Amino acid sequence: MEFLAFLKEYIAVSIWLIGIIAFIASIVAIYKNIYVIKDMIDKVCIILKKILNTYRTYRRKKYNRIVSSEEYLEWQNKTLFAIYDPIINLYNSLENNIKSKTTCEKAVMLINNKNLYNYESIYFKIDENNYPYPFNGITNKDDLIKCQILKTKFGNEKIIKFKFDNREQKRFYNLVKPTIHFPNNIGYALNNLSFNKGFYFTAKVCSYKMNVCTSNIMEYELYKLYLKEKRSKKTIDNKLKVLKARNTIHENFSGELNKIFTSGDFRSSLLGVQAMVFCKNIYTNTYDVLRIRRSEKVDAKAGFLQFVPSGGFSALNNSCDYDTQYSEFSVAKAILRELLEECFGEEDFSGRKLNSTENIYSNNIVKKLLKSEDLKFNFIGTAFNLVNLRHELSFLLVIENQEIIDLIRENEESLNVIQFVSVENMEKESFWTYSFDKKSDDDVKDYKFLNPTSAALWNMVQKTKFYQDLKLNNYRIIKEE
C-alpha cells in the first residue's frame, strides 16, 4: 500500500515537472518566434477588421437605400407632419411672430403655381436686401458659447468633451463612422434664434461627433421605426414616444413646443450653410444653377439632389482650443469655404493643421469674386430640417465673371460632375420627371429626391426680387445699357 501511495505521488510530481518543462519550452519557443506570432496576430486582426468594415458598409448601404426609397420618403413625410403640423400652426399663430412677419412656411416643389410635393422642411424667409455680404448683423462672436476641451489619454491631442449617452448613439455612430473623416473637428450649433429685430442667432461650439449622435441619429430612429412597422405590418399610433431622442427634446420643450424651431437646446445640431449659385450663361443669355447628386461617400442623404455649395458650419482647421473656437466663428468664411470645396474642387479644409481662417481670402477665386463691383451675395433666410431638427443658413450668389465660372468643378461629395441647370428648366415639371415609356407607370419623379433643405432654399430664392425680375423677363438677363 505504501508503495502504491509513493507511486501515485511520484507520478503526480513527474506530471507537474513535465508540465512545467513544457510550459518553459513553449515560452522559449514563443520568444524565439515572437515576430512570427505577432505577424500572424496582425494578419488575423486585419482580416477581422475587413470583415467588420464590410458588414458596416453593407448595413450603411442598406440604410441609404431604404431612406432614399419613395415608399420610405412618403412614410417619413406623413410621420413628421403628423408631429409638426400642430407646432407649425402654433408658431404662426403667436402674436410676436405675426408682428415681426416671421412665420414659417413648408418647403414645396412649386411649378407654375402647382404644388407637386411637400418636403419635410420649413423655412424662414428674410428680405435679401437687409444682409448683403459680409452679412453683418446676423450674429456676433462675443455671444458664442464655448465648449470644454479635454486631453486624450495618449499624447497631447485635445478634443471636445463628449460621452455616448446610450447604446443607440454608439450603434449609429459606428454605422456611419467610415464616412466621417474628422469626428473631433469643432463646429457651431444653434443656441438661439430671434426675429425681434431683423434676424439674429447665437451659437454654441460642438464637435461633428456630437452632431451625429444627438441630431443625425433622429433620422436613424425614424428608419428603425419604419422597419419595425414594416415587419409587424402594424401602424404604431404614438410614433413620437418610440422616437426616443426626438421625444426627449419635445418633452423638455413641453408647454413651449414652438421653441423647437428657434432653440438649439437639448441637442447639438450643427448649423449648416448653403447657397443657390446663379452662373451667367453667355450663350443663352440666362442663368444656370449649380446642382449635384450626392455620392455614397457622404454620411447623410446619399444619392439625393442638392444645390451647392452646402455643408456644416465648422472650423477650417483641426484645433479646438478656446482661441480657435472664437476665431473660426465666421459665417462669411464658412460659406466661402464651402463654395471653394464643393464648386471649385478645393481640398477639404477640415483636419488641416495650423490653417488660419484668414487664408480663405488669399485664394485667387475668392479675391476675384469679392472684388466684383456688382457682387450679389446675400443672406436670404434659414431652412429647418424636420428630420434632424437642424438649421441651414441660406444665401443667394450670382456669378457673372466668366473666368470664375470656367473654374467650377466637382469634389468627392458629388456622384458625378456638377450640373449647370438652366433656370428656365427648373420651372418645368418635365425636367424633374424621367419618363421611359408612354405606356409605363414607372416614371421617376426626381423632385422627390431633392434634399429637403435644398427645396426650402429654392423656395426662398423664388421669393427674392432678383428672381421675380428674372421671371418677368422670361428668365433672360436684362442687358444694361
VENJOLIN-V249482 format. One record per residue. N is the residue number from 1. PHI is phi as a letter, one per 40 degrees, with the letter a starting at -180 (NA if undefined). Layout:
N_PHI / N_PHI
This chain:
1_NA / 2_c / 3_c / 4_c / 5_c / 6_c / 7_c / 8_c / 9_c / 10_c / 11_c / 12_c / 13_c / 14_c / 15_c / 16_c / 17_c / 18_c / 19_c / 20_c / 21_c / 22_c / 23_c / 24_c / 25_c / 26_c / 27_c / 28_c / 29_c / 30_c / 31_d / 32_c / 33_b / 34_d / 35_c / 36_c / 37_c / 38_c / 39_c / 40_c / 41_c / 42_c / 43_c / 44_c / 45_c / 46_c / 47_c / 48_c / 49_c / 50_c / 51_c / 52_c / 53_c / 54_c / 55_c / 56_c / 57_c / 58_c / 59_c / 60_c / 61_c / 62_c / 63_d / 64_c / 65_c / 66_c / 67_c / 68_b / 69_c / 70_d / 71_c / 72_c / 73_c / 74_c / 75_c / 76_c / 77_d / 78_c / 79_c / 80_c / 81_c / 82_c / 83_c / 84_b / 85_d / 86_c / 87_c / 88_c / 89_c / 90_c / 91_d / 92_c / 93_c / 94_c / 95_d / 96_c / 97_c / 98_c / 99_c / 100_c / 101_f / 102_b / 103_c / 104_c / 105_b / 106_c / 107_c / 108_b / 109_c / 110_b / 111_b / 112_f / 113_g / 114_b / 115_c / 116_c / 117_a / 118_b / 119_b / 120_c / 121_a / 122_b / 123_a / 124_b / 125_c / 126_b / 127_c / 128_c / 129_c / 130_c / 131_b / 132_c / 133_d / 134_c / 135_g / 136_c / 137_h / 138_c / 139_a / 140_a / 141_d / 142_c / 143_c / 144_c / 145_c / 146_c / 147_b / 148_c / 149_b / 150_b / 151_c / 152_c / 153_c / 154_b / 155_g / 156_b / 157_c / 158_b / 159_b / 160_c / 161_c / 162_a / 163_b / 164_d / 165_c / 166_a / 167_c / 168_c / 169_d / 170_c / 171_c / 172_c / 173_c / 174_c / 175_c / 176_c / 177_d / 178_d / 179_c / 180_b / 181_c / 182_b / 183_c / 184_c / 185_c / 186_c / 187_a / 188_b / 189_b / 190_c / 191_b / 192_a / 193_b / 194_b / 195_b / 196_c / 197_b / 198_g / 199_b / 200_a / 201_b / 202_b / 203_b / 204_b / 205_c / 206_a / 207_b / 208_c / 209_c / 210_c / 211_c / 212_c / 213_c / 214_b / 215_b / 216_c / 217_c / 218_c / 219_c / 220_c / 221_c / 222_c / 223_d / 224_c / 225_c / 226_c / 227_c / 228_c / 229_c / 230_c / 231_c / 232_c / 233_f / 234_b / 235_c / 236_c / 237_c / 238_c / 239_c / 240_d / 241_c / 242_c / 243_c / 244_c / 245_c / 246_c / 247_c / 248_c / 249_c / 250_c / 251_c / 252_c / 253_c / 254_d / 255_g / 256_b / 257_c / 258_c / 259_c / 260_d / 261_c / 262_b / 263_b / 264_b / 265_c / 266_g / 267_a / 268_b / 269_c / 270_d / 271_c / 272_b / 273_b / 274_a / 275_a / 276_b / 277_b / 278_b / 279_b / 280_c / 281_b / 282_c / 283_c / 284_b / 285_f / 286_a / 287_b / 288_b / 289_b / 290_c / 291_a / 292_b / 293_b / 294_c / 295_c / 296_c / 297_c / 298_c / 299_c / 300_a / 301_f / 302_c / 303_g / 304_c / 305_c / 306_a / 307_c / 308_b / 309_c / 310_a / 311_a / 312_c / 313_c / 314_b / 315_c / 316_c / 317_a / 318_c / 319_c / 320_a / 321_c / 322_c / 323_c / 324_c / 325_d / 326_c / 327_c / 328_c / 329_c / 330_a / 331_c / 332_c / 333_c / 334_c / 335_c / 336_c / 337_d / 338_c / 339_c / 340_c / 341_c / 342_c / 343_b / 344_b / 345_g / 346_c / 347_d / 348_d / 349_c / 350_d / 351_g / 352_c / 353_c / 354_f / 355_b / 356_c / 357_c / 358_c / 359_c / 360_c / 361_c / 362_c / 363_c / 364_c / 365_c / 366_c / 367_d / 368_c / 369_c / 370_c / 371_c / 372_c / 373_c / 374_b / 375_d / 376_b / 377_a / 378_b / 379_c / 380_b / 381_i / 382_b / 383_b / 384_b / 385_c / 386_c / 387_c / 388_b / 389_f / 390_b / 391_c / 392_b / 393_c / 394_b / 395_b / 396_b / 397_b / 398_b / 399_b / 400_b / 401_c / 402_c / 403_c / 404_c / 405_c / 406_c / 407_c / 408_c / 409_a / 410_c / 411_b / 412_c / 413_c / 414_c / 415_c / 416_a / 417_c / 418_c / 419_c / 420_c / 421_c / 422_c / 423_d / 424_c / 425_c / 426_d / 427_c / 428_b / 429_c / 430_c / 431_c / 432_c / 433_b / 434_b / 435_b / 436_b / 437_a / 438_c / 439_c / 440_c / 441_b / 442_c / 443_d / 444_c / 445_c / 446_c / 447_c / 448_c / 449_b / 450_c / 451_d / 452_d / 453_c / 454_c / 455_c / 456_c / 457_d / 458_c / 459_c / 460_c / 461_c / 462_d / 463_c / 464_c / 465_c / 466_d / 467_c / 468_c / 469_c / 470_c / 471_c / 472_c / 473_c / 474_f / 475_g / 476_c / 477_c / 478_c / 479_c / 480_c / 481_c
